[in-house]
Amino acid sequence: MLKPSLTIFAIGLALSAAPASAQEASGPRPAVPSAEARTVAASPRHALAQAAGFRALHYCTGLFSSGMSEALVEATAGGRSARAAALPMKIDRETRTVSVRYLPDMEPRIAAWRPNLGCVQLPISAKMEAVGALAPWPADVLAPDLDARPWPLGDQNAVARLRKPQAARLEQVLDQAFLGQTGPYKGSTWGVVVIKDGKIVAERYGPGYGPHVLSRTNSMCKSLAASLVGVGVRKGLIDLQKKAPLSEWTRPGDPRGDITVNDLLHMASGLYTEAAGDPQQSLYRSGAAAAEVSALNMVDARPGSRFVYAGSDTILAVRALRQAVGDDHAFISFPHRELMWKIGMTRTLIETDWNGDFLASGQCWSTARDFGRFGLLHLADGKWNGEQILPAGWAKYVSTPAPAQPPARATPGPAYGAQFWIYGGLEGLALDAYSPGGALGQYAMIIPSRNIVVVRRGLDQGEGFKIAKFSSDVVAALGR
């Protein structure tokens, strides 16, 4: 039998050797990673610190933002976090902090909740007093309560009844979506929302979930990040083609000076990355600041020439918007005031690092209905209640294949646009179909030609959910 200390180190080794964590890997990613995408295992000590940090962060947001039960928080933490269950954890419901001890000679890993921002993971070795130094939510910015407003801004009159034959066909498709690995679509579904002509025509949830339960979106968040940049473009704050959008890249002769926001949104910055490894692991699990490990990274390829699915590109695109706003007090509520709250996404959070950069590559929590609203915004080409929130033509931009694409796959797969995956033509889908895509099966298929949004949320393990086939079958069930 292993001694307790050795058992903990064994957990760390297992964690560091496992594939990309739940919020890092995306279903549509290349099936066979290239050599530069393979991760380098962290040392047992550092892997243990990472496991503790991720566990603290996940529990913090699940309990204090989502309101999940502890059992559901644990069930949604992913296999690697579950292996870290032996680490001693303290949940302080008064201060809304979670701390996880992992070594006797180190401070516990700490995650702290802030209103409207969810939880932030402090860096390794930070003490509890560091929580007081985090940027607070502005006291003068109040979250709206929109539930009593009509759909889609609120939740009233959200549902439209289908004709009985349509409803029966659609219910059969949903039945199959919840069969797990025994069903035709595989995966493990916890939520589906189908929107047709602006109304919800089908909605179903697994045990513990519901219309107002937030769950981690994983890389679905990247599409939300692109929309934030779109807001910046509409406001004249961001020029997609301007070089060196970050102040860190403006020194004469800096090779990063050739990078544009367009490159970042297309996952083609040319910055060095091990994809699901560093710098992403340092951001998500070590509590490192994006301003240090992402913005100061080195160039590894000519910008625009090579696709690498790197969360840092997404985060840096939003950091460019932060620098363009030039007011951190105003920017911390920018995503809410200028995008999410305007379209009724009042139960969506984008978490930050301890330095205040939004980790919009995967650290989002949201509901299935909120991403239905997000899909509706794109069906309307960025216009909501008469206001052009995103630039006209933005939906076309994000759903157009980028110049550099993922490596060829053995079987046909989706193309990549600007932080969205393009499914047009797959499994009989209309040519204009595209979707956010996140690990464990998070999707919001947008089909403009059919005026349909298909949101599917899951906890997939093993064979992933077949979103293209499912969406195609939903369209067929609805008919013309």
C-alpha positions as CSV (number, residue, x, y, z in Angstrom):
1,M,0.0,0.0,0.0
2,L,1.4,3.5,-0.9
3,K,2.0,6.0,1.9
4,P,-0.3,9.0,1.7
5,S,2.4,11.3,0.4
6,L,3.3,8.9,-2.3
7,T,-0.3,8.4,-3.2
8,I,-0.7,12.1,-3.7
9,F,2.3,12.2,-6.0
10,A,0.9,9.2,-7.9
11,I,-2.2,11.2,-8.5
12,G,-0.1,14.1,-9.8
13,L,1.7,11.8,-12.2
14,A,-1.5,10.4,-13.5
15,L,-2.9,13.9,-14.0
16,S,0.2,15.2,-15.8
17,A,0.3,12.2,-18.1
18,A,-3.4,12.3,-19.1
19,P,-4.6,14.0,-22.3
20,A,-5.9,17.6,-22.4
21,S,-8.2,18.5,-19.6
22,A,-12.0,19.0,-20.0
23,Q,-12.0,22.7,-20.8
24,E,-9.0,22.6,-23.1
25,A,-9.7,19.9,-25.7
26,S,-12.4,20.6,-28.2
27,G,-14.5,18.0,-30.0
28,P,-13.7,19.3,-33.5
29,R,-9.9,19.4,-33.0
30,P,-7.6,17.5,-35.2
31,A,-7.8,13.8,-34.4
32,V,-4.1,13.2,-34.5
33,P,-2.1,16.0,-32.9
34,S,1.0,17.1,-34.7
35,A,4.4,16.9,-33.0
36,E,4.3,20.5,-31.8
37,A,0.9,19.9,-30.2
38,R,2.1,17.1,-27.9
39,T,2.3,18.1,-24.3
40,V,5.3,17.8,-22.0
41,A,4.4,16.3,-18.7
42,A,4.8,18.5,-15.7
43,S,7.0,17.4,-12.7
44,P,5.0,15.4,-10.1
45,R,5.2,18.4,-7.7
46,H,3.9,20.9,-10.3
47,A,1.3,18.5,-11.6
48,L,-0.1,18.2,-8.1
49,A,-0.2,22.0,-7.7
50,Q,-2.1,22.1,-11.0
51,A,-4.6,19.4,-9.9
52,A,-5.3,21.3,-6.7
53,G,-5.7,24.6,-8.5
54,F,-8.2,23.3,-11.0
55,R,-10.2,21.5,-8.3
56,A,-10.4,24.7,-6.2
57,L,-11.5,26.7,-9.3
58,H,-14.1,24.2,-10.5
59,Y,-15.6,23.8,-7.0
60,C,-15.7,27.5,-6.4
61,T,-17.6,28.4,-9.6
62,G,-19.8,25.3,-9.4
63,L,-21.0,26.1,-5.9
64,F,-21.0,29.9,-5.8
65,S,-21.9,30.9,-9.3
66,S,-23.9,27.9,-10.7
67,G,-25.5,26.8,-7.5
68,M,-24.8,23.1,-8.3
69,S,-24.9,20.5,-5.6
70,E,-21.5,19.3,-4.5
71,A,-22.3,15.9,-6.1
72,L,-23.0,17.6,-9.5
73,V,-19.9,19.8,-9.2
74,E,-17.8,16.7,-8.7
75,A,-19.5,14.8,-11.6
76,T,-18.7,17.7,-14.0
77,A,-15.1,18.1,-13.0
78,G,-13.7,15.6,-15.5
79,G,-11.7,12.5,-14.9
80,R,-8.5,14.1,-14.0
81,S,-10.0,16.3,-11.3
82,A,-11.9,13.4,-9.9
83,R,-8.5,11.6,-9.3
84,A,-7.5,14.6,-7.2
85,A,-10.4,14.0,-4.8
86,A,-8.0,12.8,-2.1
87,L,-6.6,16.3,-1.7
88,P,-7.9,18.1,1.4
89,M,-10.3,20.9,0.4
90,K,-11.8,23.7,2.5
91,I,-15.0,25.4,1.3
92,D,-15.6,28.7,3.0
93,R,-19.2,29.7,2.2
94,E,-19.0,33.0,4.0
95,T,-16.0,34.3,2.1
96,R,-16.9,32.3,-1.0
97,T,-13.4,30.8,-1.3
98,V,-12.2,27.3,-1.9
99,S,-8.7,26.2,-0.9
100,V,-7.1,22.8,-1.7
101,R,-4.0,21.6,0.2
102,Y,-1.5,19.5,-1.8
103,L,1.9,19.7,-0.1
104,P,2.9,20.5,3.5
105,D,5.5,23.0,2.5
106,M,3.3,25.1,0.2
107,E,0.3,27.3,0.6
108,P,-3.0,25.7,-0.5
109,R,-4.3,26.5,-4.0
110,I,-7.0,29.1,-3.7
111,A,-10.0,30.1,-5.8
112,A,-12.1,33.1,-4.9
113,W,-15.6,34.2,-6.1
114,R,-16.5,37.7,-7.3
115,P,-20.0,38.7,-8.4
116,N,-20.7,38.5,-12.1
117,L,-17.1,37.2,-12.7
118,G,-17.2,33.8,-11.2
119,C,-14.1,32.5,-9.6
120,V,-10.4,33.4,-10.1
121,Q,-7.6,30.9,-9.4
122,L,-4.7,32.5,-7.5
123,P,-1.2,31.6,-8.7
124,I,0.8,28.8,-7.0
125,S,2.0,29.9,-3.5
126,A,-0.4,32.9,-3.2
127,K,-1.8,33.5,0.3
128,M,-5.4,34.1,1.2
129,E,-4.8,37.9,1.7
130,A,-4.1,38.1,-2.0
131,V,-7.9,37.8,-2.5
132,G,-8.3,41.3,-1.3
133,A,-6.0,42.6,-4.0
134,L,-8.2,41.2,-6.8
135,A,-10.0,43.8,-9.0
136,P,-13.5,44.2,-7.6
137,W,-16.7,44.3,-9.6
138,P,-17.7,47.9,-10.0
139,A,-20.3,48.8,-7.4
140,D,-22.2,51.1,-9.8
141,V,-22.8,48.3,-12.4
142,L,-25.8,46.3,-11.4
143,A,-26.8,43.0,-13.0
144,P,-30.3,43.2,-14.6
145,D,-33.0,40.8,-13.7
146,L,-34.6,39.9,-17.0
147,D,-36.4,36.7,-16.3
148,A,-39.8,38.3,-16.4
149,R,-39.2,39.9,-19.8
150,P,-40.4,38.3,-23.0
151,W,-38.1,35.8,-24.7
152,P,-35.4,36.0,-26.0
153,L,-34.3,38.8,-23.7
154,G,-36.1,37.1,-20.8
155,D,-37.8,33.8,-20.2
156,Q,-41.4,34.6,-20.7
157,N,-43.3,33.2,-23.8
158,A,-40.2,31.4,-24.9
159,V,-41.9,28.3,-26.2
160,A,-43.8,27.7,-29.5
161,R,-45.9,24.6,-30.0
162,L,-45.2,22.5,-33.0
163,R,-47.7,20.6,-35.0
164,K,-48.2,17.1,-33.5
165,P,-46.3,15.2,-36.2
166,Q,-43.3,17.6,-36.0
167,A,-43.3,17.5,-32.2
168,A,-43.4,13.7,-32.2
169,R,-40.5,13.4,-34.7
170,L,-38.4,15.9,-32.8
171,E,-39.1,14.2,-29.4
172,Q,-37.8,10.9,-30.9
173,V,-34.6,12.6,-32.0
174,L,-34.1,14.0,-28.5
175,D,-34.9,10.6,-27.0
176,Q,-31.9,9.3,-28.9
177,A,-29.7,12.2,-27.9
178,F,-30.0,11.2,-24.3
179,L,-29.2,7.5,-24.8
180,G,-25.5,8.0,-24.3
181,Q,-23.0,5.7,-25.9
182,T,-25.8,3.2,-26.7
183,G,-27.6,5.8,-28.9
184,P,-26.8,6.8,-32.5
185,Y,-25.2,10.1,-31.5
186,K,-23.0,8.8,-28.7
187,G,-21.7,11.2,-26.0
188,S,-23.5,11.9,-22.7
189,T,-26.0,14.7,-23.1
190,W,-27.3,16.8,-20.2
191,G,-29.1,19.5,-22.1
192,V,-30.7,20.3,-25.5
193,V,-32.5,23.5,-26.6
194,V,-33.9,23.7,-30.2
195,I,-34.9,27.2,-31.5
196,K,-36.9,27.6,-34.7
197,D,-38.0,31.0,-36.0
198,G,-36.9,32.7,-32.7
199,K,-38.8,30.4,-30.3
200,I,-37.9,27.3,-28.3
201,V,-39.6,24.3,-29.9
202,A,-37.9,21.6,-27.8
203,E,-36.0,21.7,-24.5
204,R,-34.8,18.8,-22.3
205,Y,-32.4,18.4,-19.4
206,G,-30.8,15.6,-17.5
207,P,-31.1,15.1,-13.7
208,G,-29.7,18.1,-11.7
209,Y,-29.8,20.5,-14.7
210,G,-32.4,23.0,-15.9
211,P,-32.8,26.3,-17.9
212,H,-31.0,28.3,-15.2
213,V,-28.1,25.9,-14.3
214,L,-24.7,27.1,-15.4
215,S,-22.1,24.6,-16.5
216,R,-18.6,25.0,-17.9
217,T,-18.7,25.8,-21.6
218,N,-15.1,24.9,-22.3
219,S,-13.9,26.1,-25.7
220,M,-17.5,27.2,-26.6
221,C,-16.3,30.3,-24.8
222,K,-13.9,31.1,-27.7
223,S,-16.9,32.1,-29.9
224,L,-18.1,34.4,-27.2
225,A,-14.6,36.0,-27.2
226,A,-14.8,36.6,-30.9
227,S,-18.0,38.4,-30.4
228,L,-16.4,40.7,-27.8
229,V,-13.8,41.5,-30.3
230,G,-16.6,42.1,-32.8
231,V,-18.1,44.7,-30.4
232,G,-14.7,46.4,-30.3
233,V,-14.6,46.4,-34.1
234,R,-18.0,48.0,-34.3
235,K,-17.0,50.7,-31.8
236,G,-13.8,51.5,-33.7
237,L,-11.6,50.2,-30.9
238,I,-10.1,47.2,-32.9
239,D,-8.8,47.0,-36.4
240,L,-8.6,43.3,-37.4
241,Q,-5.7,43.9,-39.8
242,K,-3.6,46.3,-37.7
243,K,-0.3,44.8,-36.7
244,A,1.0,44.6,-33.1
245,P,-2.3,45.0,-31.4
246,L,-0.7,44.5,-28.0
247,S,1.6,47.0,-26.4
248,E,4.0,44.2,-25.5
249,W,4.7,43.7,-29.2
250,T,5.5,47.3,-30.3
251,R,9.3,47.4,-29.7
252,P,11.2,48.0,-32.9
253,G,12.3,44.7,-34.4
254,D,10.0,42.6,-32.3
255,P,8.8,39.7,-34.6
256,R,5.5,39.6,-32.8
257,G,4.9,43.0,-34.3
258,D,3.5,41.3,-37.5
259,I,0.7,39.5,-35.6
260,T,-2.8,40.9,-36.2
261,V,-6.1,40.3,-34.3
262,N,-7.3,38.6,-37.5
263,D,-4.4,36.1,-37.0
264,L,-5.4,35.6,-33.4
265,L,-9.0,34.9,-34.2
266,H,-8.0,32.5,-36.9
267,M,-5.8,30.5,-34.5
268,A,-2.8,31.4,-36.6
269,S,-0.8,33.9,-34.5
270,G,2.5,32.0,-35.1
271,L,3.2,32.1,-31.3
272,Y,4.8,29.0,-29.8
273,T,2.5,26.7,-28.1
274,E,2.1,23.0,-27.2
275,A,-1.6,23.4,-27.9
276,A,-3.3,21.8,-24.8
277,G,0.1,22.0,-23.0
278,D,1.8,25.3,-22.1
279,P,1.1,28.1,-22.0
280,Q,-2.5,26.9,-21.6
281,Q,-1.9,24.6,-18.7
282,S,-0.1,27.4,-16.9
283,L,-3.1,29.6,-17.4
284,Y,-5.8,27.1,-16.5
285,R,-4.2,25.1,-13.8
286,S,-1.1,26.9,-12.4
287,G,-2.8,30.3,-12.0
288,A,-0.3,32.1,-14.3
289,A,-1.2,35.5,-15.8
290,A,-1.9,35.7,-19.5
291,A,0.2,39.0,-19.6
292,E,3.2,36.9,-18.6
293,V,3.0,33.5,-20.2
294,S,0.9,34.3,-23.3
295,A,1.6,37.9,-24.3
296,L,5.4,37.4,-23.8
297,N,5.6,34.2,-25.7
298,M,7.9,33.7,-28.6
299,V,7.2,33.4,-32.4
300,D,7.3,29.9,-33.8
301,A,5.8,30.4,-37.3
302,R,5.0,33.2,-39.7
303,P,1.7,34.8,-38.5
304,G,-1.2,33.7,-40.6
305,S,0.6,30.7,-42.0
306,R,-0.2,27.8,-39.7
307,F,-3.3,26.7,-37.7
308,V,-2.6,25.7,-34.1
309,Y,-5.6,25.4,-31.7
310,A,-4.2,27.6,-29.0
311,G,-6.3,29.1,-26.3
312,S,-3.7,31.9,-25.8
313,D,-4.6,33.3,-29.2
314,T,-8.2,33.8,-28.0
315,I,-7.1,35.3,-24.7
316,L,-4.7,37.7,-26.4
317,A,-7.4,38.9,-28.8
318,V,-9.5,39.9,-25.8
319,R,-6.5,41.4,-24.1
320,A,-6.0,43.6,-27.2
321,L,-9.6,44.8,-26.7
322,R,-8.7,45.5,-23.0
323,Q,-5.8,47.6,-24.0
324,A,-7.8,49.5,-26.6
325,V,-10.5,50.4,-24.0
326,G,-7.7,51.6,-21.8
327,D,-9.7,51.6,-18.6
328,D,-9.5,48.5,-16.5
329,H,-12.3,49.6,-14.2
330,A,-14.6,50.0,-17.2
331,F,-13.3,46.9,-19.0
332,I,-14.0,44.4,-16.3
333,S,-17.8,44.8,-16.9
334,F,-17.4,45.4,-20.7
335,P,-18.5,41.9,-21.8
336,H,-21.6,42.2,-19.7
337,R,-22.7,45.7,-20.5
338,E,-21.8,45.7,-24.2
339,L,-22.8,42.1,-25.2
340,M,-24.1,39.5,-22.8
341,W,-26.6,41.5,-20.8
342,K,-27.9,43.2,-23.9
343,I,-29.1,39.9,-25.3
344,G,-30.3,38.3,-22.1
345,M,-27.2,36.2,-21.3
346,T,-27.4,37.1,-17.6
347,R,-26.4,33.6,-16.5
348,T,-23.1,33.6,-18.4
349,L,-19.7,34.2,-16.7
350,I,-16.3,34.7,-18.2
351,E,-13.6,34.1,-15.5
352,T,-10.4,36.1,-15.4
353,D,-6.8,35.4,-14.3
354,W,-5.6,37.2,-11.1
355,N,-4.3,40.0,-13.3
356,G,-7.7,40.8,-14.8
357,D,-7.5,39.2,-18.2
358,F,-10.5,37.3,-19.3
359,L,-9.7,33.6,-19.9
360,A,-12.2,33.6,-22.7
361,S,-10.6,30.5,-24.3
362,G,-12.5,28.1,-22.1
363,Q,-13.2,29.5,-18.6
364,C,-16.8,30.3,-19.2
365,W,-19.9,29.0,-17.4
366,S,-23.3,29.4,-19.1
367,T,-26.7,27.8,-19.6
368,A,-28.1,26.1,-22.7
369,R,-30.7,28.9,-23.1
370,D,-28.0,31.6,-23.0
371,F,-26.2,30.0,-25.8
372,G,-29.5,29.8,-27.7
373,R,-29.7,33.6,-27.3
374,F,-26.1,33.8,-28.6
375,G,-27.1,31.8,-31.7
376,L,-30.1,34.1,-32.3
377,L,-27.7,37.1,-32.3
378,H,-25.8,35.5,-35.1
379,L,-28.9,34.5,-37.0
380,A,-29.7,38.2,-37.0
381,D,-26.1,39.2,-38.1
382,G,-25.4,40.9,-34.8
383,K,-28.6,43.0,-34.5
384,W,-30.7,42.8,-31.4
385,N,-33.9,44.8,-30.7
386,G,-32.9,47.2,-33.4
387,E,-29.3,47.7,-32.1
388,Q,-26.4,46.6,-34.2
389,I,-24.3,45.0,-31.4
390,L,-21.8,43.2,-33.8
391,P,-20.7,44.8,-37.1
392,A,-22.9,44.0,-40.1
393,G,-21.3,41.1,-41.8
394,W,-19.6,39.8,-38.6
395,A,-21.5,36.5,-38.8
396,K,-20.2,35.9,-42.3
397,Y,-16.7,36.7,-41.1
398,V,-16.6,34.2,-38.3
399,S,-18.2,31.5,-40.4
400,T,-15.8,31.8,-43.4
401,P,-12.9,29.3,-43.5
402,A,-9.7,30.8,-42.3
403,P,-6.7,30.8,-44.6
404,A,-4.9,28.3,-42.4
405,Q,-6.9,25.2,-41.5
406,P,-6.5,22.2,-39.1
407,P,-4.3,19.4,-40.4
408,A,-6.1,17.0,-42.8
409,R,-8.2,14.3,-41.1
410,A,-8.8,10.7,-42.2
411,T,-12.6,11.5,-42.3
412,P,-14.3,14.7,-43.3
413,G,-14.6,17.1,-40.5
414,P,-15.5,20.7,-39.8
415,A,-13.4,23.7,-41.1
416,Y,-12.4,26.6,-38.9
417,G,-13.5,30.2,-39.2
418,A,-12.8,32.9,-36.6
419,Q,-13.3,31.1,-33.3
420,F,-16.2,29.1,-34.7
421,W,-16.3,25.6,-36.4
422,I,-17.9,25.3,-39.8
423,Y,-20.1,22.3,-40.4
424,G,-21.8,23.2,-43.7
425,G,-22.3,20.2,-45.9
426,L,-21.5,17.6,-43.2
427,E,-24.2,14.9,-42.6
428,G,-26.6,16.7,-44.9
429,L,-26.4,20.0,-43.0
430,A,-27.0,23.2,-45.0
431,L,-23.9,24.8,-46.3
432,D,-24.1,27.8,-43.9
433,A,-24.1,25.7,-40.7
434,Y,-21.5,26.7,-38.1
435,S,-21.1,26.4,-34.3
436,P,-19.1,27.1,-31.2
437,G,-17.4,24.0,-30.1
438,G,-16.2,23.0,-26.6
439,A,-14.7,19.9,-24.9
440,L,-17.1,17.2,-23.6
441,G,-19.6,18.2,-26.3
442,Q,-20.7,21.8,-26.1
443,Y,-22.3,23.2,-29.2
444,A,-24.8,25.8,-30.5
445,M,-25.3,24.9,-34.2
446,I,-26.4,28.0,-36.1
447,I,-28.2,27.3,-39.4
448,P,-29.2,30.7,-40.9
449,S,-30.9,29.3,-44.0
450,R,-33.3,27.3,-41.8
451,N,-33.6,30.0,-39.0
452,I,-32.6,27.3,-36.5
453,V,-30.3,27.1,-33.5
454,V,-29.5,23.7,-32.0
455,V,-27.8,23.9,-28.6
456,R,-26.4,20.7,-27.2
457,R,-24.5,20.5,-23.9
458,G,-22.8,17.4,-22.6
459,L,-20.3,15.6,-20.4
460,D,-18.9,13.3,-23.1
461,Q,-16.4,10.6,-22.3
462,G,-15.2,8.1,-24.9
463,E,-16.7,8.5,-28.3
464,G,-17.8,12.1,-28.7
465,F,-21.3,13.4,-29.6
466,K,-22.1,13.5,-33.3
467,I,-23.3,17.0,-33.5
468,A,-23.6,17.3,-37.3
469,K,-25.7,14.2,-37.5
470,F,-27.9,15.2,-34.6
471,S,-28.4,18.7,-36.0
472,S,-29.2,17.3,-39.4
473,D,-31.8,15.0,-37.9
474,V,-33.3,17.9,-35.9
475,V,-33.7,19.9,-39.1
476,A,-35.3,16.9,-40.8
477,A,-37.7,16.4,-38.0
478,L,-38.8,20.0,-38.1
479,G,-39.3,19.8,-41.9
480,R,-40.1,22.8,-44.1
